[in-house]
Amino acid sequence: MRMRQLRYFQAVAEELHFGKAAERLHIQQPPLSRQIQNLEEELEVELFKRTNRKVELTDEGRYFLKEAKEIMTIMDRSKTTLQAMGNGTAGKLKVSFIYLALSSAFPEIMGDFI
C-alpha cells in the first residue's frame, strides 16, 4: 500500500465520484480507477459500491477512510517535523556556559528558545 493510494482513496471517498476525484487530484480517471482497484485487491475488500449512477462507501470503506486520514495526518506531521529538524528549526539544543560569566543573562537568552 502506498501513500498515493491512500490520497486517491480519500479523494474518491470524499467526492463520491471518480471523475471529480480525478480532477481534484489532477490526474486522469482511468489511472485513478486502477489504483483504487489495486488497493481493494491488496486489502481483499470492496471499499466502494459502484453503479452507473453513483459511488458509495461500503462499511469497510467508511472504516478505512477514518484509518487512512489518521495515517496521512501522522505522515504529514512526521514529514514537517523531519524537515524542521533538517533545517535546524526543531530538535535538541545543547548549551554550555560558565555560570559566573552569564548567570544574569542566561535566562533571558534561553527565553528565546523555549
C-alpha atoms as one frame of an Amber mdcrd trajectory, in Angstrom:
protein
   0.000   0.000   0.000   1.332   3.416  -0.951   0.582   6.895   0.348  -0.562
   7.843  -3.147  -3.238   5.152  -2.976  -4.425   6.479   0.386  -4.683  10.005
  -1.013  -6.535   8.715  -4.065  -8.870   6.699  -1.878  -9.589   9.700   0.336
 -10.392  11.893  -2.673 -12.841   9.353  -4.131 -14.379   8.735  -0.691 -14.933
  12.452  -0.134 -16.138  13.260  -3.643 -18.080  10.002  -4.140 -17.346  10.475
  -7.818 -14.318   9.151  -9.691 -14.328  11.942 -12.274 -14.445  14.718  -9.674
 -11.797  12.983  -7.578  -9.526  12.640 -10.611 -10.000  16.325 -11.382  -9.209
  17.241  -7.772  -6.045  15.119  -7.915  -5.049  16.489 -11.354  -4.907  13.015
 -12.900  -6.942  11.098 -15.454  -9.812   8.897 -14.291  -8.536   5.520 -15.633
  -5.297   5.539 -13.574  -7.294   6.595 -10.507  -9.740   3.730 -11.004  -6.859
   1.270 -11.443  -5.167   2.442  -8.246  -8.418   2.044  -6.287  -8.939  -1.439
  -7.769  -5.353  -2.365  -6.865  -5.921  -1.115  -3.316  -9.112  -3.140  -2.987
  -7.341  -6.236  -4.289  -4.478  -5.754  -1.855  -6.856  -5.258   1.076  -9.148
  -8.024  -0.177 -12.258  -5.914   0.423 -14.592  -3.778  -1.635 -14.246  -0.159
  -0.480 -16.904   1.271  -2.798 -20.275   0.195  -4.149 -20.278   1.313  -7.764
 -23.256   1.702 -10.062 -23.645   3.595 -13.317 -25.169   6.490 -11.412 -23.344
   6.697  -8.103 -20.445   5.652  -5.905 -20.947   4.843  -2.233 -18.593   3.760
   0.523 -19.067   0.280   1.905 -18.873  -0.278   5.658 -15.255  -1.321   5.107
 -14.679   1.833   3.082 -16.056   4.075   5.845 -13.810   2.380   8.386 -10.781
   2.604   6.093 -11.397   6.301   5.375 -11.067   7.062   9.095  -7.882   4.993
   9.313  -6.429   6.463   6.104  -6.960  10.016   7.383  -5.119   9.165  10.610
  -2.241   7.583   8.684  -1.933  10.595   6.375  -2.045  13.015   9.319   0.789
  11.135  11.015   2.826  11.008   7.797   2.321  14.718   7.086   3.242  15.640
  10.665   6.329  13.424  10.516   7.423  14.993   7.235   7.026  18.506   8.648
   8.940  17.625  11.820  11.754  15.918   9.919  12.104  18.881   7.581  12.241
  21.252  10.585  14.888  19.084  12.201  16.845  19.032   8.950  16.871  22.811
   8.598  17.619  23.396  12.280  14.284  24.862  13.390  13.444  21.822  15.549
  15.378  19.311  17.564  17.665  19.461  20.560  19.850  22.369  21.508  22.804
  21.671  23.774  24.116  24.661  25.665  27.106  25.002  27.958  28.158  28.151
  29.756  30.280  29.413  32.558  27.866  30.238  35.348  29.607  33.334  36.641
  30.034  34.870  33.192  26.404  34.506  32.070  24.397  33.938  35.254  22.209
  37.012  34.798  21.884  36.912  31.003  21.339  33.160  30.567  17.614  33.035
  31.486  16.904  35.898  29.099  18.865  34.313  26.257  17.210  30.917  26.780
  13.785  32.532  26.787  14.155  32.946  23.034  14.438  29.165  22.616  11.672
  27.996  24.928
